[in-house]
Amino acid sequence: MPESPPKRLSPSARKEEILQAALNLLAAGGLKGFSLEAVARAAGVALSLPRHYFGGTDELLKAATEHILRDVENVFRSGKGGVYDANSFDAYLQILAGAPWVHEAWMRAGELHSGLDAIVRMARRRMTESMYGRPWNALTAAERIDGRGRIGYIEAVVAEWLKQGMKNRVLVVAALVRAYKVTARRDRRSAA
């Protein structure tokens, strides 16, 4: 029986297929070895297609990171009044457990791609806004600095957790919640 010709996909479906192949490659191997050629092979498409849809490796990495960051932001923006609880932190760590490369891309955004750096800076800003429940322009300089500090603490704890092989997620969640509650209590005291 002869093989049927491959099904022709719409441009948006083809682009999504290539992005999914990129996400799978990144999940399996991280940033090392990530290339348009590897993505094309994984997607089973001609090398020209990833370049056509994304322009280059940097743009494809940016698109893949944006895809995951939407999930991360949704986790942190879902807290009531900017309160990050154990569920928020656990959901965040679950995302990173499936895509640990995202943390590296987040931390190295400035050196990887200027567009990716802008996305990460904006995500940090939106996370700070969600912590305080107000838009960036309405935050005081002290609140902006505090928000960046909290995000930096989260980044440092997650980096250590990844370095240790993603063990003791419950312990890491507890540490993040504890640190967040301490700073939230301090905020309430200083506001009073």
N, C-alpha and C positions, 0 to 999 in steps of 0.2 A: 504494500500500500504506500503510495507516494506521500511524502510529508506535505502538509498544507503550508502555504506561504505564511510568514510571520504576519500577525495582525498589525495593521497600521493604526497607530495611536494618534490622538489629537496632539497638537503642540503642547498644550497644558499638561496632558497626561504623560507625555514623553518627558517633559521637564521634571515633573514630579517623580517619575521613575528614576531619572538620573540623580535627583536629589536624594532619594531613598537609598540608592546604591552608595552614594557618598556617605550618608549617615551610617550605613552598615559597615563600610570600610573603616570609617573613623572609630566606630564602636569596637571593631575587632583589632585595629592596629594603632590607633591614636594618630597624631600628626605626622609621625615619621613615615615616610614613604607615600604620603597622600599626594596624588597627582591626577591630572586629567586622564592620563593613560590608564591608571589603575581603576578609576571610576568607570571609564568606558568599558573596560574588560568586565568589571563586575556587573554593569548594567546590560552587557551584551549588545552594545551599540558601537557604531563607528566613532573613532576618536574625534571627529569633527563635531559631533552632536553636543558633548559637554561644553566644548569651546563655543559653539553656536548659542547655546542657551545661557551660559554663565560667563563667557568671555575669557576666563582663565582660572587657574588653580586658586588664586587668592579670592576671586569673586565667588567661586563655588564654596570655599571654606567659609566665607562670610555668610552666604545663604544658609549653609548647614548650621552654623552657630546661631544665626537669627532664629531658625526653626526651633532649636532647643531652648533658646533664651525666652521665647514666648511662653513655653511651659513653665520655666523657672519664675518668670515675672508673675504669671497667673497664680502660682503657689503663694508667693509673697504678697501679692495684692489682694488675696482672698481673705486675709486676716481682718477681723473687725477692728476698725479704728487704728489700723497699723500694728495691731498686736500680733507678733509672731509667736506661735505656740508650738508645742511638741509635734502636732500634726503637720504644721507648715514646714518645720525643719526636717521631719522625717520624709515628707514628700519630696523635698529638695534633694536630700541625700539619695533617695530612690532614683531620681532622675540622673544624678551624677554616677550612681552605681552602674547604670546602663550606658552612660556616655561620659566616662571620666575625662576624655579629651577636651570636653567643654570647659572644664576648670582651667586647663592649661591655655586654651585659646582665650579665655576671659582674662587671665592674668598676663598673658603676653600679647594682648590685642594690639598695643601700640607698635610693637615690632613686626607683627604679622601683616597688618593691613590698616591703613588709615581709616577706611570705612568701618572696619570692625572695631577699631578704637572708639570711633564716634558712637557706635551702637552700644558698646559697653559703658561708656561714660553716661549716655542717656539712660540706660537701664539702672545704673547706680543712682542717678538723679530720681528716677521714678520710684525706686525702692525707698529712698529717703522721704520722698513725698508721702508714700503710703505709711511710713512709720509715724509721721506727724499728722496725717490726714488733711494736709493742705498742699496747695501747689508750691513749686519751688520759689517763685517770686514772693510768696507770702511767708517764707521761712526766714528766721533771723540767721545771721552769720553763725552764731553759736549752734543753732539747730542743724545747719548745713554741715558744719564741721563734725558735730556729734553723729549725724547720720552716716557720714563717710567713715567715721571711726568704727561705728557698729558694723558696717559692711566690711571694712577691713578686717575686723575681728572674725567675722564669719568666714571670709576668704582664707585667713590664716589657719583657722581650725580645720576647715575642709582640706586645705593643702596637706596638713599633717595627717589627717584621716586617710587621704588618698595614698600618701607616702607609706603609711603603715599597712597598706593592702586592704583598705575599706573594712577593717575589723571593728567590732564594738560600736555599731551604729547607734545603739540605744544609749551608750555612754556619751557619744558625741552629741546626740540630740539633747541629752540632759545638760551637758555643759553649755550648749548654745542657749537653751531656754533659761538656765540659771543666769548667765551673763546678761541676757536680754532683760530679764526681770529686775536685776540689780540696777541697770541703767534706767529702766522705766520707773522704778521707785524713786530714783534720784531726780528724774524729770518731774515727777509729781510733787516732790518736796520743794524743788526750786521754783515751781510754778505757784505754789501756795503762798 
